Amino acid sequence: MACIHSFMTFMFVALLTNSGQLAYGNGSSYVQEACKVTRYPDMCVHSLASFSNTAKRSPSKWARAGVSVTIGEVKEVAQNLKKLKKYRLMKGKNRIALSDCIECIQDALDELHKSLDVLRRLSKSTFNEQMSDMKEGTE
């Protein structure tokens, strides 16, 4: 699960540090410009297209949108895993592994929420320090 968190943090740090590329975006191309610095631009565009009008050229808004979407997706995965556990379809070691997986998902959600809090408090004067704090949280 640290892998998901690390990937998402990397994606948004890349967005924030390549913000000059967003200056050329307009209309629906904002999301394409924002997503072209990511590892999976098509998935990024599909997931974030609805934020084009609100995020426009703001790298920090794109980052917050991406983390928010990720939180929603991870919550859905957690709910599905909890349902699977509730119906007792797995026994023995598999059930234990499922419990461990649910715990990892919860840890990832906690870390994603922390990242979102950092992104909400971004400031130009402390940008480098804040990005360092976010990176340290993924290691």
DSSP file (Angstrom, degrees, kcal/mol; ACC not computed):
  #  RESIDUE AA STRUCTURE BP1 BP2  ACC     N-H-->O    O-->H-N    N-H-->O    O-->H-N    TCO  KAPPA ALPHA  PHI   PSI    X-CA   Y-CA   Z-CA
    1    1 A M     >        0   0    0      0, 0.0     4,-2.0     0, 0.0     3,-0.4   0.000 360.0 360.0 360.0 -29.5    0.0    0.0    0.0
    2    2 A A  H  >  +     0   0    0      1,-0.2     4,-3.0     2,-0.2     5,-0.2   0.826 360.0  63.5 -59.2 -28.3    3.0    2.3    0.5
    3    3 A C  H  > S+     0   0    0      2,-0.2     4,-2.6     1,-0.2    -1,-0.2   0.923 102.3  46.6 -61.6 -45.4    3.4    1.8   -3.2
    4    4 A I  H  > S+     0   0    0     -3,-0.4     4,-2.5     2,-0.2     5,-0.2   0.938 115.1  46.3 -62.2 -47.1    0.1    3.5   -4.0
    5    5 A H  H  X S+     0   0    0     -4,-2.0     4,-2.6     1,-0.2     5,-0.2   0.917 113.2  49.0 -63.6 -43.5    0.8    6.3   -1.6
    6    6 A S  H  X S+     0   0    0     -4,-3.0     4,-2.8     2,-0.2    -1,-0.2   0.919 111.7  49.5 -62.3 -44.0    4.4    6.8   -3.0
    7    7 A F  H  X S+     0   0    0     -4,-2.6     4,-2.7    -5,-0.2    -2,-0.2   0.939 113.1  45.8 -60.6 -47.7    3.1    6.8   -6.5
    8    8 A M  H  X S+     0   0    0     -4,-2.5     4,-2.1     2,-0.2     5,-0.2   0.903 113.3  49.2 -65.8 -40.8    0.4    9.4   -5.8
    9    9 A T  H  X S+     0   0    0     -4,-2.6     4,-2.4    -5,-0.2     5,-0.2   0.931 112.2  48.7 -63.7 -43.7    2.8   11.6   -3.9
   10   10 A F  H  X S+     0   0    0     -4,-2.8     4,-2.5    -5,-0.2    -2,-0.2   0.924 109.3  53.7 -59.4 -44.0    5.3   11.4   -6.7
   11   11 A M  H  X S+     0   0    0     -4,-2.7     4,-1.9     1,-0.2    -1,-0.2   0.909 113.6  40.8 -58.3 -44.2    2.7   12.2   -9.2
   12   12 A F  H  X S+     0   0    0     -4,-2.1     4,-2.4     2,-0.2    -1,-0.2   0.798 111.4  54.0 -81.6 -28.4    1.6   15.4   -7.4
   13   13 A V  H  X S+     0   0    0     -4,-2.4     4,-2.5    -5,-0.2    -1,-0.2   0.905 110.0  50.3 -66.5 -39.3    5.0   16.5   -6.5
   14   14 A A  H  X S+     0   0    0     -4,-2.5     4,-1.4    -5,-0.2    -2,-0.2   0.915 110.1  50.4 -61.8 -42.6    5.8   16.2  -10.2
   15   15 A L  H  < S+     0   0    0     -4,-1.9     3,-0.3     1,-0.2    -2,-0.2   0.932 113.2  45.4 -59.0 -45.8    2.7   18.3  -11.0
   16   16 A L  H >< S+     0   0    0     -4,-2.4     3,-0.8     1,-0.2    -2,-0.2   0.864 114.3  46.5 -69.8 -35.8    3.7   20.9   -8.5
   17   17 A T  H 3< S+     0   0    0     -4,-2.5    -1,-0.2     1,-0.2     3,-0.2   0.640 113.8  48.7 -84.3 -12.5    7.3   21.2   -9.6
   18   18 A N  T >< S+     0   0    0     -4,-1.4     3,-1.7    -3,-0.3     4,-0.3  -0.110  70.8 131.4-110.2  33.9    6.4   21.3  -13.3
   19   19 A S  G X   +     0   0    0     -3,-0.8     3,-1.5     1,-0.3     4,-0.4   0.720  56.2  74.0 -64.6 -21.8    3.8   24.0  -12.9
   20   20 A G  G >  S+     0   0    0      1,-0.3     3,-1.1    -3,-0.2    -1,-0.3   0.807  87.4  63.8 -60.9 -28.2    5.2   26.0  -15.8
   21   21 A Q  G X  S+     0   0    0     -3,-1.7     3,-0.9     1,-0.2    -1,-0.3   0.744  92.7  63.3 -67.9 -22.5    3.7   23.5  -18.2
   22   22 A L  G X  S+     0   0    0     -3,-1.5     3,-1.7    -4,-0.3    -1,-0.2   0.666  80.4  82.0 -77.0 -15.3    0.2   24.4  -17.0
   23   23 A A  G <  S+     0   0    0     -3,-1.1    -1,-0.2    -4,-0.4    -2,-0.1   0.732  89.8  52.4 -63.8 -21.1    0.5   27.9  -18.2
   24   24 A Y  G <  S+     0   0    0     -3,-0.9    -1,-0.3    -4,-0.2    -2,-0.1   0.478  87.0 107.1 -94.8  -2.0   -0.4   26.9  -21.8
   25   25 A G    <   +     0   0    0     -3,-1.7     2,-0.3    -4,-0.1     5,-0.1  -0.424  41.6 174.5 -76.8 150.6   -3.5   25.0  -20.9
   26   26 A N    >   -     0   0    0     -2,-0.1     3,-2.3    30,-0.1     4,-0.2  -0.983  50.7 -25.3-151.4 149.4   -7.0   26.3  -21.7
   27   27 A G  T >  S-     0   0    0     -2,-0.3     3,-1.4     1,-0.3     4,-0.3  -0.208 130.9  -6.0  51.6-130.4  -10.5   24.8  -21.3
   28   28 A S  T 3> S+     0   0    0      1,-0.3     4,-0.7     2,-0.1     3,-0.5   0.617 125.7  73.4 -73.6 -10.9  -10.5   21.1  -21.4
   29   29 A S  H <> S+     0   0    0     -3,-2.3     4,-2.6     1,-0.2    -1,-0.3   0.623  74.9  82.6 -78.8  -9.9   -6.8   20.9  -22.2
   30   30 A Y  H <> S+     0   0    0     -3,-1.4     4,-2.8     1,-0.2    -1,-0.2   0.944  92.6  46.8 -55.1 -48.0   -6.0   22.0  -18.6
   31   31 A V  H  > S+     0   0    0     -3,-0.5     4,-2.3    -4,-0.3    -1,-0.2   0.883 111.1  51.6 -65.2 -37.7   -6.4   18.4  -17.4
   32   32 A Q  H  X S+     0   0    0     -4,-0.7     4,-1.1     2,-0.2    -1,-0.2   0.907 112.0  46.5 -65.3 -40.7   -4.3   17.1  -20.3
   33   33 A E  H  < S+     0   0    0     -4,-2.6     3,-0.4     1,-0.2     4,-0.3   0.921 113.9  48.1 -65.3 -43.8   -1.5   19.5  -19.5
   34   34 A A  H >< S+     0   0    0     -4,-2.8     3,-0.6    -5,-0.2    -2,-0.2   0.872 115.2  45.4 -64.2 -36.5   -1.6   18.7  -15.8
   35   35 A C  H >< S+     0   0    0     -4,-2.3     3,-1.9     1,-0.2    -1,-0.2   0.610  88.6  83.2 -86.0 -13.1   -1.6   14.9  -16.4
   36   36 A K  T 3< S+     0   0    0     -4,-1.1    -1,-0.2    -3,-0.4    -2,-0.1   0.692  86.9  58.1 -69.7 -14.1    1.2   14.8  -19.0
   37   37 A V  T <  S+     0   0    0     -3,-0.6    -1,-0.3    -4,-0.3     2,-0.1   0.439  92.8  92.2 -89.5   0.6    3.8   14.8  -16.3
   38   38 A T  S <  S-     0   0    0     -3,-1.9    -3,-0.0     1,-0.1   -27,-0.0  -0.476  83.5-120.6 -93.8 165.1    2.3   11.6  -14.7
   39   39 A R  S    S+     0   0    0      1,-0.3    -1,-0.1    -2,-0.1    -3,-0.0   0.832 111.3  33.8 -71.1 -33.5    3.2    8.0  -15.3
   40   40 A Y     >  +     0   0    0      1,-0.1     4,-2.3     2,-0.1    -1,-0.3  -0.670  69.4 168.9-123.2  75.0   -0.3    7.2  -16.5
   41   41 A P  H  > S+     0   0    0      0, 0.0     4,-2.9     0, 0.0     5,-0.2   0.848  75.1  53.9 -61.4 -36.6   -1.6   10.3  -18.2
   42   42 A D  H  > S+     0   0    0      2,-0.2     4,-2.4     1,-0.2     5,-0.2   0.931 111.7  44.5 -64.0 -44.0   -4.7    8.6  -19.7
   43   43 A M  H  > S+     0   0    0      2,-0.2     4,-2.4     1,-0.2    -1,-0.2   0.895 113.6  52.0 -65.0 -39.3   -5.9    7.3  -16.4
   44   44 A C  H  X S+     0   0    0     -4,-2.3     4,-2.3     2,-0.2    -2,-0.2   0.941 110.4  47.3 -61.4 -48.8   -5.1   10.7  -14.8
   45   45 A V  H  X S+     0   0    0     -4,-2.9     4,-1.5     1,-0.2    -2,-0.2   0.928 113.0  49.0 -59.9 -46.0   -7.1   12.6  -17.5
   46   46 A H  H  < S+     0   0    0     -4,-2.4     4,-0.2     1,-0.2    -1,-0.2   0.901 116.0  43.1 -60.5 -41.5  -10.0   10.2  -17.1
   47   47 A S  H  < S+     0   0    0     -4,-2.4    -1,-0.2     1,-0.2    -2,-0.2   0.802 124.4  32.6 -75.6 -29.7  -10.0   10.5  -13.3
   48   48 A L  H >< S+     0   0    0     -4,-2.3     3,-2.3    -5,-0.2     4,-0.2   0.404  81.8 105.3-112.4   1.9   -9.5   14.3  -13.1
   49   49 A A  G >< S+     0   0    0     -4,-1.5     3,-1.7     1,-0.3     4,-0.3   0.834  75.9  62.0 -54.9 -35.9  -11.4   15.6  -16.2
   50   50 A S  G 3  S+     0   0    0      1,-0.3    -1,-0.3    -4,-0.2     3,-0.3   0.626  97.3  60.0 -68.3 -10.8  -14.2   16.9  -14.1
   51   51 A F  G X>>S+     0   0    0     -3,-2.3     4,-3.2     1,-0.2     5,-0.5   0.436  73.5 100.9 -95.1   0.1  -11.8   19.3  -12.2
   52   52 A S  H <>5S+     0   0    0     -3,-1.7     4,-1.7     1,-0.2    -1,-0.2   0.885  82.3  46.8 -54.2 -45.0  -10.7   21.2  -15.4
   53   53 A N  H 345S+     0   0    0     -4,-0.3    -1,-0.2    -3,-0.3    -2,-0.1   0.808 120.4  37.2 -71.6 -28.5  -13.0   24.2  -14.8
   54   54 A T  H <45S+     0   0    0     -3,-0.5    -2,-0.2    -4,-0.2    -1,-0.2   0.848 123.2  38.2 -91.9 -36.9  -12.0   24.6  -11.1
   55   55 A A  H ><5S+     0   0    0     -4,-3.2     3,-3.1     1,-0.2     6,-0.2   0.844  76.1 152.5 -83.8 -33.8   -8.3   23.7  -11.1
   56   56 A K  T 3<<S-     0   0    0     -4,-1.7    -1,-0.2    -5,-0.5   -22,-0.1  -0.146  79.4 -11.8  41.6-110.8   -7.5   25.4  -14.4
   57   57 A R  T 3  S+     0   0    0    -34,-0.1    -1,-0.3   -32,-0.1   -35,-0.1   0.228 103.9 115.2-102.1  13.5   -3.8   26.4  -14.2
   58   58 A S    <>  -     0   0    0     -3,-3.1     4,-2.2     1,-0.2     5,-0.2  -0.743  44.6-168.4 -92.3 106.1   -3.3   25.8  -10.5
   59   59 A P  H  > S+     0   0    0      0, 0.0     4,-2.5     0, 0.0    -1,-0.2   0.874  89.8  54.0 -58.1 -37.3   -0.9   22.9   -9.8
   60   60 A S  H  > S+     0   0    0      1,-0.2     4,-2.5     2,-0.2     5,-0.2   0.882 108.0  49.3 -68.1 -35.7   -1.9   22.8   -6.1
   61   61 A K  H  > S+     0   0    0     -6,-0.2     4,-2.6     2,-0.2    -1,-0.2   0.898 111.0  50.1 -67.9 -38.9   -5.5   22.5   -7.0
   62   62 A W  H  X S+     0   0    0     -4,-2.2     4,-2.7    -7,-0.2    -2,-0.2   0.918 111.1  49.6 -62.8 -41.9   -4.7   19.6   -9.4
   63   63 A A  H  X S+     0   0    0     -4,-2.5     4,-2.4     2,-0.2     5,-0.2   0.934 112.1  46.7 -63.0 -45.9   -2.7   18.0   -6.7
   64   64 A R  H  X S+     0   0    0     -4,-2.5     4,-2.6     1,-0.2    -1,-0.2   0.908 112.4  51.0 -62.3 -41.2   -5.5   18.3   -4.2
   65   65 A A  H  X S+     0   0    0     -4,-2.6     4,-2.6     1,-0.2     5,-0.2   0.930 110.7  48.8 -61.8 -44.6   -8.0   17.0   -6.7
   66   66 A G  H  X S+     0   0    0     -4,-2.7     4,-2.3     1,-0.2    -2,-0.2   0.912 113.1  45.6 -63.4 -43.3   -5.8   14.0   -7.5
   67   67 A V  H  X S+     0   0    0     -4,-2.4     4,-2.6     2,-0.2    -1,-0.2   0.902 112.8  51.9 -67.3 -39.3   -5.3   13.1   -3.8
   68   68 A S  H  X S+     0   0    0     -4,-2.6     4,-2.1    -5,-0.2    -2,-0.2   0.921 110.7  47.3 -62.7 -43.9   -9.0   13.5   -3.2
   69   69 A V  H  X S+     0   0    0     -4,-2.6     4,-2.3     1,-0.2    -1,-0.2   0.912 112.1  50.9 -62.9 -42.0   -9.9   11.2   -6.1
   70   70 A T  H  X S+     0   0    0     -4,-2.3     4,-2.9    -5,-0.2     5,-0.2   0.910 107.3  53.1 -62.8 -42.2   -7.4    8.7   -4.8
   71   71 A I  H  X S+     0   0    0     -4,-2.6     4,-2.5     1,-0.2    -1,-0.2   0.929 109.3  49.7 -58.3 -45.1   -8.8    8.8   -1.3
   72   72 A G  H  X S+     0   0    0     -4,-2.1     4,-1.8     1,-0.2    -1,-0.2   0.911 112.6  46.5 -60.3 -43.2  -12.3    8.1   -2.7
   73   73 A E  H  X S+     0   0    0     -4,-2.3     4,-2.0     2,-0.2    -2,-0.2   0.908 112.9  48.6 -66.6 -42.3  -11.0    5.2   -4.7
   74   74 A V  H  X S+     0   0    0     -4,-2.9     4,-2.5     1,-0.2    -1,-0.2   0.874 108.9  54.2 -67.5 -36.2   -9.0    3.7   -1.8
   75   75 A K  H  X S+     0   0    0     -4,-2.5     4,-2.5    -5,-0.2    -1,-0.2   0.903 107.4  51.4 -61.9 -39.9  -12.1    4.1    0.5
   76   76 A E  H  X S+     0   0    0     -4,-1.8     4,-2.2     2,-0.2    -2,-0.2   0.907 109.7  48.9 -64.4 -41.1  -14.1    2.1   -2.1
   77   77 A V  H  X S+     0   0    0     -4,-2.0     4,-2.4     2,-0.2    -2,-0.2   0.929 110.8  51.2 -61.7 -44.8  -11.5   -0.7   -2.1
   78   78 A A  H  X S+     0   0    0     -4,-2.5     4,-2.4     1,-0.2    -2,-0.2   0.910 109.5  49.8 -60.3 -43.3  -11.5   -0.7    1.7
   79   79 A Q  H  X S+     0   0    0     -4,-2.5     4,-2.2     1,-0.2    -1,-0.2   0.913 110.8  49.5 -62.5 -42.6  -15.3   -1.0    1.8
   80   80 A N  H  X S+     0   0    0     -4,-2.2     4,-2.1     1,-0.2    -2,-0.2   0.897 111.6  48.6 -64.5 -39.9  -15.3   -3.9   -0.7
   81   81 A L  H  X S+     0   0    0     -4,-2.4     4,-2.2     2,-0.2    -1,-0.2   0.888 110.2  51.7 -67.1 -38.2  -12.6   -5.7    1.3
   82   82 A K  H  X S+     0   0    0     -4,-2.4     4,-2.4     2,-0.2    -2,-0.2   0.885 109.3  50.2 -65.4 -38.0  -14.5   -5.2    4.6
   83   83 A K  H  X S+     0   0    0     -4,-2.2     4,-2.1     2,-0.2    -2,-0.2   0.919 108.7  52.4 -63.4 -43.0  -17.6   -6.7    2.9
   84   84 A L  H  <>S+     0   0    0     -4,-2.1     5,-1.1     1,-0.2     6,-0.3   0.905 112.2  45.3 -59.8 -41.4  -15.6   -9.6    1.8
   85   85 A K  H ><5S+     0   0    0     -4,-2.2     3,-1.3     1,-0.2    -1,-0.2   0.892 109.4  56.0 -68.2 -39.9  -14.4  -10.2    5.3
   86   86 A K  H 3<5S+     0   0    0     -4,-2.4    -2,-0.2     1,-0.3    -1,-0.2   0.870 103.3  53.7 -61.5 -38.7  -17.9   -9.7    6.7
   87   87 A Y  T 3<5S-     0   0    0     -4,-2.1    -1,-0.3    -5,-0.1    -2,-0.2   0.465 102.8-134.6 -80.0   0.6  -19.4  -12.5    4.5
   88   88 A R  T < 5 +     0   0    0     -3,-1.3    -3,-0.2    -4,-0.2    -2,-0.1   0.842  55.1 145.1  52.2  42.2  -16.7  -14.9    5.8
   89   89 A L      < +     0   0    0     -5,-1.1     2,-0.4     6,-0.0    -1,-0.1   0.667  58.7  64.0 -80.2 -17.1  -15.9  -16.3    2.4
   90   90 A M        -     0   0    0     -6,-0.3     2,-0.3    -5,-0.1     0, 0.0  -0.857  68.0-168.5-111.1 144.5  -12.3  -16.6    3.4
   91   91 A K    >>  -     0   0    0     -2,-0.4     3,-1.2     4,-0.0     4,-0.7  -0.848  45.6 -13.7-126.6 161.6  -10.9  -18.9    6.0
   92   92 A G  H 3> S+     0   0    0     -2,-0.3     4,-1.8     1,-0.3     3,-0.3  -0.153 126.4   2.0  57.1-130.7   -7.7  -19.5    7.9
   93   93 A K  H 3> S+     0   0    0      1,-0.2     4,-2.7     2,-0.2    -1,-0.3   0.829 131.0  58.1 -62.9 -34.1   -4.6  -17.9    6.5
   94   94 A N  H <> S+     0   0    0     -3,-1.2     4,-2.2     2,-0.2    -1,-0.2   0.899 106.2  48.6 -64.1 -39.2   -6.5  -16.2    3.7
   95   95 A R  H  X S+     0   0    0     -4,-0.7     4,-2.2    -3,-0.3    -1,-0.2   0.886 111.4  49.9 -67.0 -38.7   -8.7  -14.4    6.2
   96   96 A I  H  X S+     0   0    0     -4,-1.8     4,-2.3     2,-0.2    -2,-0.2   0.921 110.8  49.6 -64.6 -43.7   -5.7  -13.3    8.2
   97   97 A A  H  X S+     0   0    0     -4,-2.7     4,-2.4     1,-0.2    -2,-0.2   0.891 109.3  52.4 -62.2 -39.4   -4.1  -12.0    5.0
   98   98 A L  H  X S+     0   0    0     -4,-2.2     4,-2.5     2,-0.2    -1,-0.2   0.909 108.4  50.4 -62.9 -42.4   -7.3  -10.2    4.2
   99   99 A S  H  X S+     0   0    0     -4,-2.2     4,-2.2     2,-0.2    -2,-0.2   0.910 110.5  49.8 -61.7 -42.4   -7.2   -8.5    7.6
  100  100 A D  H  X S+     0   0    0     -4,-2.3     4,-2.3     1,-0.2    -2,-0.2   0.901 110.1  51.2 -62.0 -40.7   -3.6   -7.5    7.0
  101  101 A C  H  X S+     0   0    0     -4,-2.4     4,-2.5     2,-0.2    -2,-0.2   0.915 108.5  50.6 -63.4 -44.0   -4.6   -6.0    3.7
  102  102 A I  H  X S+     0   0    0     -4,-2.5     4,-2.3     1,-0.2    -1,-0.2   0.905 109.9  51.2 -60.9 -41.6   -7.5   -4.0    5.2
  103  103 A E  H  X S+     0   0    0     -4,-2.2     4,-2.3     2,-0.2    -1,-0.2   0.905 109.7  49.4 -63.0 -41.5   -5.1   -2.7    7.8
  104  104 A C  H  X S+     0   0    0     -4,-2.3     4,-2.5     2,-0.2    -2,-0.2   0.898 109.5  52.0 -64.0 -40.0   -2.6   -1.6    5.1
  105  105 A I  H  X S+     0   0    0     -4,-2.5     4,-2.4     2,-0.2    -2,-0.2   0.918 109.6  49.5 -62.1 -42.9   -5.4    0.1    3.2
  106  106 A Q  H  X S+     0   0    0     -4,-2.3     4,-2.3     2,-0.2    -2,-0.2   0.906 110.1  50.8 -62.9 -41.3   -6.4    2.0    6.3
  107  107 A D  H  X S+     0   0    0     -4,-2.3     4,-2.3     2,-0.2    -2,-0.2   0.913 109.8  50.6 -61.2 -42.3   -2.7    3.0    6.8
  108  108 A A  H  X S+     0   0    0     -4,-2.5     4,-2.7     1,-0.2    -2,-0.2   0.904 108.8  51.7 -62.4 -41.4   -2.6    4.2    3.2
  109  109 A L  H  X S+     0   0    0     -4,-2.4     4,-2.5     2,-0.2    -1,-0.2   0.912 108.4  51.3 -61.3 -42.0   -5.8    6.3    3.7
  110  110 A D  H  X S+     0   0    0     -4,-2.3     4,-2.0     1,-0.2    -2,-0.2   0.927 112.2  46.4 -59.7 -44.9   -4.3    7.9    6.8
  111  111 A E  H  X S+     0   0    0     -4,-2.3     4,-2.4     2,-0.2    -2,-0.2   0.880 110.7  52.2 -67.2 -38.3   -1.2    8.8    4.8
  112  112 A L  H  X S+     0   0    0     -4,-2.7     4,-2.5     2,-0.2    -1,-0.2   0.900 108.9  50.7 -63.9 -40.3   -3.2   10.1    1.9
  113  113 A H  H  X S+     0   0    0     -4,-2.5     4,-2.2     2,-0.2    -2,-0.2   0.895 109.5  50.8 -63.7 -39.1   -5.2   12.3    4.3
  114  114 A K  H  X S+     0   0    0     -4,-2.0     4,-2.1     2,-0.2    -2,-0.2   0.917 110.4  49.6 -63.0 -42.6   -1.9   13.7    5.8
  115  115 A S  H  X S+     0   0    0     -4,-2.4     4,-2.6     1,-0.2    -2,-0.2   0.909 109.3  51.5 -62.6 -41.6   -0.7   14.4    2.3
  116  116 A L  H  X S+     0   0    0     -4,-2.5     4,-2.1     1,-0.2    -1,-0.2   0.897 107.7  52.7 -62.9 -39.7   -4.0   16.2    1.5
  117  117 A D  H  X S+     0   0    0     -4,-2.2     4,-1.1     2,-0.2    -1,-0.2   0.911 109.7  48.7 -60.8 -42.3   -3.6   18.3    4.7
  118  118 A V  H >< S+     0   0    0     -4,-2.1     3,-0.7     1,-0.2    -2,-0.2   0.930 110.7  50.7 -62.5 -44.9   -0.1   19.3    3.5
  119  119 A L  H >< S+     0   0    0     -4,-2.6     3,-1.1     1,-0.2    -1,-0.2   0.847 106.6  54.8 -63.1 -33.8   -1.4   20.2    0.1
  120  120 A R  H 3< S+     0   0    0     -4,-2.1    -1,-0.2     1,-0.2    -2,-0.2   0.773 110.9  46.1 -69.2 -25.4   -4.1   22.4    1.6
  121  121 A R  T << S+     0   0    0     -4,-1.1    -1,-0.2    -3,-0.7    -2,-0.2   0.206  80.1 143.8-103.2  15.3   -1.5   24.3    3.6
  122  122 A L    <   -     0   0    0     -3,-1.1     2,-0.4    -4,-0.1     5,-0.1  -0.248  24.7-176.8 -59.0 140.7    1.0   24.9    0.7
  123  123 A S    >   -     0   0    0      1,-0.1     3,-0.6     0, 0.0     4,-0.4  -0.998  32.7-132.1-139.9 140.0    2.7   28.2    0.8
  124  124 A K  G >  S+     0   0    0     -2,-0.4     3,-0.7     1,-0.2     4,-0.3   0.871 107.6  54.4 -59.5 -36.8    5.2   29.7   -1.6
  125  125 A S  G 3  S+     0   0    0      1,-0.2    -1,-0.2     2,-0.1     3,-0.1   0.784 121.3  28.1 -71.4 -26.7    7.6   30.7    1.2
  126  126 A T  G <> S+     0   0    0     -3,-0.6     4,-2.5     1,-0.1    -1,-0.2   0.132  83.8 120.0-119.4  20.2    7.7   27.2    2.7
  127  127 A F  H <> S+     0   0    0     -3,-0.7     4,-2.6    -4,-0.4     5,-0.2   0.906  75.2  48.1 -53.3 -51.6    7.1   25.1   -0.5
  128  128 A N  H  > S+     0   0    0     -4,-0.3     4,-2.0     1,-0.2    -1,-0.2   0.895 113.1  48.1 -61.4 -41.3   10.4   23.2   -0.5
  129  129 A E  H  > S+     0   0    0      2,-0.2     4,-2.2     1,-0.2    -1,-0.2   0.915 112.5  48.9 -64.2 -43.2   10.1   22.3    3.2
  130  130 A Q  H  X S+     0   0    0     -4,-2.5     4,-2.1     2,-0.2    -2,-0.2   0.902 110.7  49.6 -65.8 -41.0    6.5   21.2    2.7
  131  131 A M  H  X S+     0   0    0     -4,-2.6     4,-2.4     1,-0.2    -1,-0.2   0.879 109.9  52.4 -65.0 -37.1    7.4   19.0   -0.3
  132  132 A S  H  X S+     0   0    0     -4,-2.0     4,-2.6    -5,-0.2    -2,-0.2   0.905 107.6  51.7 -62.9 -42.4   10.2   17.5    1.7
  133  133 A D  H  X S+     0   0    0     -4,-2.2     4,-1.5     1,-0.2    -2,-0.2   0.900 110.7  48.5 -60.8 -41.2    7.8   16.6    4.5
  134  134 A M  H  X S+     0   0    0     -4,-2.1     4,-0.6     2,-0.2    -2,-0.2   0.914 111.6  48.7 -66.5 -42.0    5.5   14.9    2.0
  135  135 A K  H >X S+     0   0    0     -4,-2.4     3,-1.3     1,-0.2     4,-0.6   0.909 108.6  53.8 -64.1 -41.8    8.4   12.9    0.5
  136  136 A E  H >< S+     0   0    0     -4,-2.6     3,-0.9     1,-0.3    -1,-0.2   0.837 101.3  60.7 -62.0 -33.4    9.6   11.8    4.0
  137  137 A G  H 3< S+     0   0    0     -4,-1.5    -1,-0.3     1,-0.2    -2,-0.2   0.703 103.2  51.5 -67.3 -19.1    6.1   10.5    4.8
  138  138 A T  H <<        0   0    0     -3,-1.3    -1,-0.2    -4,-0.6    -2,-0.2   0.572 360.0 360.0 -94.4  -9.7    6.3    8.1    1.8
  139  139 A E    <<        0   0    0     -3,-0.9    -1,-0.2    -4,-0.6    -2,-0.2   0.463 360.0 360.0 -90.3 360.0    9.7    6.6    2.8
